[in-house]
Amino acid sequence: MAQACQARDKSRGGTGCMKRLMALILAVLMLVAVGCGGAKSGGSGSGTIKIGVIAPMTGDVKTFGESTKNGASLAVEQAKNMAGNIKLELVVGDDRNDPTEGVNIATKFITQDGVKAIVGSVSSKVSIPISEVANANKVLMITGTSTNTKVTVDDKGNVKPFIFRACFIDPFQGLVGAKFALNNLKVKSAAVLYDKGNDYTVGLAEQFKLNFEKGGGKVLAMETYGKDDSDFSAVLTKVAGLKPEMLYLPDYYNKISLIAKQAKSKGLNIPMMGGDGWDSGDLDYATMAGNYFSNHYASDDPAPSVQNFVKAYQAKYGAKPDALAALAYDATNLLLEGIKKANSTDTEAIRKAMEGLNVQEVSGKITFDKSHNPVKPAVVLKVKADKTYEFVTTINP
């Protein structure tokens, strides 16, 4: 099995299969250590449930981790550390946006700290292996921001019963990007650049291409790079020669800022679009001004659920919340609603309660489909030089 994984990863230029294999091995070992009952213990009506927040507090996307921790903490604080009659205890772990570290933290949370529910992580490449560990041990997990389909379903397409998410998934976000490019930007050709080793960027890139070409557009180039690459001149020179009408850049804010600046130096002064990974206070706003990305909510949405959250977050943290904070807040509140509805610390009871939720959250009215993905719209935002975003449109499923 390991040899098959290595061969598969070599052919794809990544390490995802081996990382997931190691996560599964860890999960099996943990089941032996803690017993097949996992986190099933706990009665109804009272008790304490420990919730672990796993997020990248340091590393290449540390602003995402800070926003995630803040959003989750605010939700628990507003609930007065209670979900119905169940007391809440929050613990935080830093995965540094590294899959191995994420699995290590999840393992410690479950086997040593008695955690029965996890909020996180941020990136799909970390959340996928964590989900395998959590699900094998019947520990609830809800990620606010991991959009890859494999977070909540296994390789055979079977839903992981204890895993949920508060964000829309990559196929929908890729569809949103394609629809906006065709219908709003009115372009007919595009080039796509993405990190070949990141499940998130691969998913968005593939879905954008599929839907853009299905809608009549033409993707002139699908160019890849590595996580640690910083010089994109060769790739961008090649792309510039193809004369695309737009660039689709589905990566995180730090990488996008580098690529966009170098793209402009190559004469690629064309519209750029990406996904929710652009949403960060550390984005290079001067370079990215005038370009677009799909996101989960707009902070200037007048809906009471949005404005109440924005005011509370600003009062506590002194900054306007980004989508990462909003989604962590939503994810935590969905978990708390499930605990309250189940009136139990039994993860099986909470899981069933969460499957039947129909609640209004900051990012929209949320119900879960059969794969534990929320059914809700996306928004498209325009980057402004004054470090704000302008709401452009809403695109429904």
Secondary structure, DSSP 8 states (H G I E B T S, - for coil): -HHHHHHHHHHHTS-HHHHHHHHHHHHHHHHHHH-TTTT----BS--EEEEEEEE-SSSTTHHHHHHHHHHHHHHHHHTTTEETTEEEEEEEEE-TT-HHHHHHHHHHHHHTS---EEEE-SSHHHHHHHHHHHHHTT-EEEESS---GGGTB-TTS-B-TTEEESS--HHHHHHHHHHHHHHTS--SEEEEEEETT-HHHHHHHHHHHHHHHHTT-EEEEEEEE-TT----HHHHHHHHHH--S-EE--S-HHHHHHHHHHHHHTT--S-EEE-GGG-STTS-HHHHTT-EEEES--TT---HHHHHHHHHHHHHHSS---HHHHHHHHHHHHHHHHHHHHTBS-HHHHHHHHHT-EEEETTEEEEB-TTS-B---EEEEEE-TTS-EEEEEEE--
